[in-house]
Amino acid sequence: MIVLLAWLAVLVPSAIALWCIAAFVLHAEKAVRMCVATLVPALAVICLFFAQYWTARTPPAEPGWDIFFGIFFILSGAATVIVTLPVAYIAEARFGSRAR
């Protein structure tokens, strides 16, 4: 439970910050703002988990573990999108008219 709360405490502010950067600094369209606010944190989580696994992995790995962890990384990215997508929708509903 603590890990989930910490994950949310990092992902929600990062999604808000990325949406604001895409909206007010880059002056991006709505679709681009949504992609930046949702996909950038998801890719960051996937890359972070992959880097942690790759540095802690002792070669040669057991057969199948690379695939298992690869699927886990993809699912963690999907869970990140599930967390950040509502944040992007709320930001778009509240501040989308000010963005352009």
mmCIF file of the C-alpha atoms, coordinates in Angstrom:
data_MODEL
# 
_entry.id   MODEL 
# 
loop_
_atom_site.group_PDB 
_atom_site.id 
_atom_site.type_symbol 
_atom_site.label_atom_id 
_atom_site.label_alt_id 
_atom_site.label_comp_id 
_atom_site.label_asym_id 
_atom_site.label_entity_id 
_atom_site.label_seq_id 
_atom_site.pdbx_PDB_ins_code 
_atom_site.Cartn_x 
_atom_site.Cartn_y 
_atom_site.Cartn_z 
_atom_site.occupancy 
_atom_site.B_iso_or_equiv 
_atom_site.pdbx_formal_charge 
_atom_site.auth_seq_id 
_atom_site.auth_comp_id 
_atom_site.auth_asym_id 
_atom_site.auth_atom_id 
_atom_site.pdbx_PDB_model_num 
ATOM 1   C CA . MET A 1 1   ? 0.000   0.000   0.000   1.00 0.00 ? 1   MET A CA 1 
ATOM 2   C CA . ILE A 1 2   ? 2.848   2.393   0.807   1.00 0.00 ? 2   ILE A CA 1 
ATOM 3   C CA . VAL A 1 3   ? 4.462   1.734   -2.588  1.00 0.00 ? 3   VAL A CA 1 
ATOM 4   C CA . LEU A 1 4   ? 1.160   2.481   -4.344  1.00 0.00 ? 4   LEU A CA 1 
ATOM 5   C CA . LEU A 1 5   ? 0.774   5.773   -2.481  1.00 0.00 ? 5   LEU A CA 1 
ATOM 6   C CA . ALA A 1 6   ? 4.356   6.737   -3.266  1.00 0.00 ? 6   ALA A CA 1 
ATOM 7   C CA . TRP A 1 7   ? 3.797   5.815   -6.917  1.00 0.00 ? 7   TRP A CA 1 
ATOM 8   C CA . LEU A 1 8   ? 0.692   8.001   -7.053  1.00 0.00 ? 8   LEU A CA 1 
ATOM 9   C CA . ALA A 1 9   ? 2.483   10.824  -5.248  1.00 0.00 ? 9   ALA A CA 1 
ATOM 10  C CA . VAL A 1 10  ? 5.083   10.891  -8.031  1.00 0.00 ? 10  VAL A CA 1 
ATOM 11  C CA . LEU A 1 11  ? 2.943   10.132  -11.075 1.00 0.00 ? 11  LEU A CA 1 
ATOM 12  C CA . VAL A 1 12  ? 0.104   12.588  -10.502 1.00 0.00 ? 12  VAL A CA 1 
ATOM 13  C CA . PRO A 1 13  ? 2.306   15.697  -10.090 1.00 0.00 ? 13  PRO A CA 1 
ATOM 14  C CA . SER A 1 14  ? 4.497   14.611  -12.996 1.00 0.00 ? 14  SER A CA 1 
ATOM 15  C CA . ALA A 1 15  ? 1.446   14.189  -15.239 1.00 0.00 ? 15  ALA A CA 1 
ATOM 16  C CA . ILE A 1 16  ? 0.208   17.650  -14.239 1.00 0.00 ? 16  ILE A CA 1 
ATOM 17  C CA . ALA A 1 17  ? 3.640   19.185  -14.853 1.00 0.00 ? 17  ALA A CA 1 
ATOM 18  C CA . LEU A 1 18  ? 4.001   17.498  -18.238 1.00 0.00 ? 18  LEU A CA 1 
ATOM 19  C CA . TRP A 1 19  ? 0.512   18.604  -19.273 1.00 0.00 ? 19  TRP A CA 1 
ATOM 20  C CA . CYS A 1 20  ? 1.325   22.193  -18.280 1.00 0.00 ? 20  CYS A CA 1 
ATOM 21  C CA . ILE A 1 21  ? 4.603   22.100  -20.206 1.00 0.00 ? 21  ILE A CA 1 
ATOM 22  C CA . ALA A 1 22  ? 2.875   20.735  -23.298 1.00 0.00 ? 22  ALA A CA 1 
ATOM 23  C CA . ALA A 1 23  ? 0.030   23.236  -23.023 1.00 0.00 ? 23  ALA A CA 1 
ATOM 24  C CA . PHE A 1 24  ? 1.671   26.476  -22.002 1.00 0.00 ? 24  PHE A CA 1 
ATOM 25  C CA . VAL A 1 25  ? 5.298   26.139  -23.101 1.00 0.00 ? 25  VAL A CA 1 
ATOM 26  C CA . LEU A 1 26  ? 5.011   24.039  -26.258 1.00 0.00 ? 26  LEU A CA 1 
ATOM 27  C CA . HIS A 1 27  ? 1.485   25.260  -27.199 1.00 0.00 ? 27  HIS A CA 1 
ATOM 28  C CA . ALA A 1 28  ? 0.592   21.755  -28.321 1.00 0.00 ? 28  ALA A CA 1 
ATOM 29  C CA . GLU A 1 29  ? -2.792  20.525  -29.504 1.00 0.00 ? 29  GLU A CA 1 
ATOM 30  C CA . LYS A 1 30  ? -5.135  18.549  -27.249 1.00 0.00 ? 30  LYS A CA 1 
ATOM 31  C CA . ALA A 1 31  ? -4.074  15.118  -28.536 1.00 0.00 ? 31  ALA A CA 1 
ATOM 32  C CA . VAL A 1 32  ? -0.394  15.928  -28.059 1.00 0.00 ? 32  VAL A CA 1 
ATOM 33  C CA . ARG A 1 33  ? -1.013  17.225  -24.535 1.00 0.00 ? 33  ARG A CA 1 
ATOM 34  C CA . MET A 1 34  ? -2.830  14.008  -23.648 1.00 0.00 ? 34  MET A CA 1 
ATOM 35  C CA . CYS A 1 35  ? -0.054  11.850  -25.104 1.00 0.00 ? 35  CYS A CA 1 
ATOM 36  C CA . VAL A 1 36  ? 2.682   13.809  -23.341 1.00 0.00 ? 36  VAL A CA 1 
ATOM 37  C CA . ALA A 1 37  ? 0.881   13.690  -19.986 1.00 0.00 ? 37  ALA A CA 1 
ATOM 38  C CA . THR A 1 38  ? 0.183   9.945   -20.181 1.00 0.00 ? 38  THR A CA 1 
ATOM 39  C CA . LEU A 1 39  ? 2.827   8.273   -22.330 1.00 0.00 ? 39  LEU A CA 1 
ATOM 40  C CA . VAL A 1 40  ? 5.957   10.032  -21.061 1.00 0.00 ? 40  VAL A CA 1 
ATOM 41  C CA . PRO A 1 41  ? 5.425   8.840   -17.436 1.00 0.00 ? 41  PRO A CA 1 
ATOM 42  C CA . ALA A 1 42  ? 4.549   5.353   -18.699 1.00 0.00 ? 42  ALA A CA 1 
ATOM 43  C CA . LEU A 1 43  ? 7.717   5.143   -20.785 1.00 0.00 ? 43  LEU A CA 1 
ATOM 44  C CA . ALA A 1 44  ? 9.734   6.486   -17.864 1.00 0.00 ? 44  ALA A CA 1 
ATOM 45  C CA . VAL A 1 45  ? 8.375   3.760   -15.570 1.00 0.00 ? 45  VAL A CA 1 
ATOM 46  C CA . ILE A 1 46  ? 9.075   1.052   -18.149 1.00 0.00 ? 46  ILE A CA 1 
ATOM 47  C CA . CYS A 1 47  ? 12.632  2.300   -18.696 1.00 0.00 ? 47  CYS A CA 1 
ATOM 48  C CA . LEU A 1 48  ? 13.274  2.638   -14.963 1.00 0.00 ? 48  LEU A CA 1 
ATOM 49  C CA . PHE A 1 49  ? 12.098  -0.916  -14.232 1.00 0.00 ? 49  PHE A CA 1 
ATOM 50  C CA . PHE A 1 50  ? 14.092  -2.262  -17.189 1.00 0.00 ? 50  PHE A CA 1 
ATOM 51  C CA . ALA A 1 51  ? 17.262  -0.462  -16.081 1.00 0.00 ? 51  ALA A CA 1 
ATOM 52  C CA . GLN A 1 52  ? 16.879  -1.722  -12.512 1.00 0.00 ? 52  GLN A CA 1 
ATOM 53  C CA . TYR A 1 53  ? 16.364  -5.287  -13.717 1.00 0.00 ? 53  TYR A CA 1 
ATOM 54  C CA . TRP A 1 54  ? 19.231  -5.182  -16.207 1.00 0.00 ? 54  TRP A CA 1 
ATOM 55  C CA . THR A 1 55  ? 21.764  -3.876  -13.674 1.00 0.00 ? 55  THR A CA 1 
ATOM 56  C CA . ALA A 1 56  ? 20.702  -6.365  -10.970 1.00 0.00 ? 56  ALA A CA 1 
ATOM 57  C CA . ARG A 1 57  ? 20.544  -9.334  -13.350 1.00 0.00 ? 57  ARG A CA 1 
ATOM 58  C CA . THR A 1 58  ? 23.344  -11.856 -13.047 1.00 0.00 ? 58  THR A CA 1 
ATOM 59  C CA . PRO A 1 59  ? 24.117  -13.391 -16.427 1.00 0.00 ? 59  PRO A CA 1 
ATOM 60  C CA . PRO A 1 60  ? 23.099  -15.867 -17.608 1.00 0.00 ? 60  PRO A CA 1 
ATOM 61  C CA . ALA A 1 61  ? 19.497  -15.509 -16.515 1.00 0.00 ? 61  ALA A CA 1 
ATOM 62  C CA . GLU A 1 62  ? 17.217  -18.459 -16.048 1.00 0.00 ? 62  GLU A CA 1 
ATOM 63  C CA . PRO A 1 63  ? 15.223  -19.240 -19.188 1.00 0.00 ? 63  PRO A CA 1 
ATOM 64  C CA . GLY A 1 64  ? 11.929  -17.377 -19.244 1.00 0.00 ? 64  GLY A CA 1 
ATOM 65  C CA . TRP A 1 65  ? 12.675  -14.739 -16.641 1.00 0.00 ? 65  TRP A CA 1 
ATOM 66  C CA . ASP A 1 66  ? 13.510  -12.077 -19.209 1.00 0.00 ? 66  ASP A CA 1 
ATOM 67  C CA . ILE A 1 67  ? 10.102  -12.587 -20.837 1.00 0.00 ? 67  ILE A CA 1 
ATOM 68  C CA . PHE A 1 68  ? 8.337   -12.577 -17.467 1.00 0.00 ? 68  PHE A CA 1 
ATOM 69  C CA . PHE A 1 69  ? 9.957   -9.316  -16.456 1.00 0.00 ? 69  PHE A CA 1 
ATOM 70  C CA . GLY A 1 70  ? 9.364   -7.832  -19.920 1.00 0.00 ? 70  GLY A CA 1 
ATOM 71  C CA . ILE A 1 71  ? 5.646   -8.531  -19.555 1.00 0.00 ? 71  ILE A CA 1 
ATOM 72  C CA . PHE A 1 72  ? 5.767   -7.060  -16.051 1.00 0.00 ? 72  PHE A CA 1 
ATOM 73  C CA . PHE A 1 73  ? 7.379   -3.882  -17.407 1.00 0.00 ? 73  PHE A CA 1 
ATOM 74  C CA . ILE A 1 74  ? 4.674   -3.503  -20.064 1.00 0.00 ? 74  ILE A CA 1 
ATOM 75  C CA . LEU A 1 75  ? 1.924   -4.046  -17.476 1.00 0.00 ? 75  LEU A CA 1 
ATOM 76  C CA . SER A 1 76  ? 3.498   -1.481  -15.156 1.00 0.00 ? 76  SER A CA 1 
ATOM 77  C CA . GLY A 1 77  ? 3.472   1.008   -18.031 1.00 0.00 ? 77  GLY A CA 1 
ATOM 78  C CA . ALA A 1 78  ? -0.201  0.239   -18.650 1.00 0.00 ? 78  ALA A CA 1 
ATOM 79  C CA . ALA A 1 79  ? -0.940  0.767   -14.958 1.00 0.00 ? 79  ALA A CA 1 
ATOM 80  C CA . THR A 1 80  ? 0.846   4.102   -15.188 1.00 0.00 ? 80  THR A CA 1 
ATOM 81  C CA . VAL A 1 81  ? -1.397  5.123   -18.079 1.00 0.00 ? 81  VAL A CA 1 
ATOM 82  C CA . ILE A 1 82  ? -4.423  4.128   -15.985 1.00 0.00 ? 82  ILE A CA 1 
ATOM 83  C CA . VAL A 1 83  ? -3.216  6.491   -13.250 1.00 0.00 ? 83  VAL A CA 1 
ATOM 84  C CA . THR A 1 84  ? -2.212  9.425   -15.443 1.00 0.00 ? 84  THR A CA 1 
ATOM 85  C CA . LEU A 1 85  ? -5.062  9.399   -17.979 1.00 0.00 ? 85  LEU A CA 1 
ATOM 86  C CA . PRO A 1 86  ? -7.722  10.735  -15.561 1.00 0.00 ? 86  PRO A CA 1 
ATOM 87  C CA . VAL A 1 87  ? -5.277  13.443  -14.458 1.00 0.00 ? 87  VAL A CA 1 
ATOM 88  C CA . ALA A 1 88  ? -4.824  14.528  -18.070 1.00 0.00 ? 88  ALA A CA 1 
ATOM 89  C CA . TYR A 1 89  ? -8.590  14.537  -18.661 1.00 0.00 ? 89  TYR A CA 1 
ATOM 90  C CA . ILE A 1 90  ? -9.202  16.664  -15.570 1.00 0.00 ? 90  ILE A CA 1 
ATOM 91  C CA . ALA A 1 91  ? -6.441  19.098  -16.547 1.00 0.00 ? 91  ALA A CA 1 
ATOM 92  C CA . GLU A 1 92  ? -7.869  19.298  -20.066 1.00 0.00 ? 92  GLU A CA 1 
ATOM 93  C CA . ALA A 1 93  ? -11.382 19.930  -18.789 1.00 0.00 ? 93  ALA A CA 1 
ATOM 94  C CA . ARG A 1 94  ? -10.298 22.652  -16.364 1.00 0.00 ? 94  ARG A CA 1 
ATOM 95  C CA . PHE A 1 95  ? -7.487  24.390  -18.227 1.00 0.00 ? 95  PHE A CA 1 
ATOM 96  C CA . GLY A 1 96  ? -7.810  23.267  -21.849 1.00 0.00 ? 96  GLY A CA 1 
ATOM 97  C CA . SER A 1 97  ? -9.520  26.466  -22.940 1.00 0.00 ? 97  SER A CA 1 
ATOM 98  C CA . ARG A 1 98  ? -6.614  28.559  -21.615 1.00 0.00 ? 98  ARG A CA 1 
ATOM 99  C CA . ALA A 1 99  ? -4.007  26.504  -23.426 1.00 0.00 ? 99  ALA A CA 1 
ATOM 100 C CA . ARG A 1 100 ? -4.550  28.119  -26.862 1.00 0.00 ? 100 ARG A CA 1 
# 
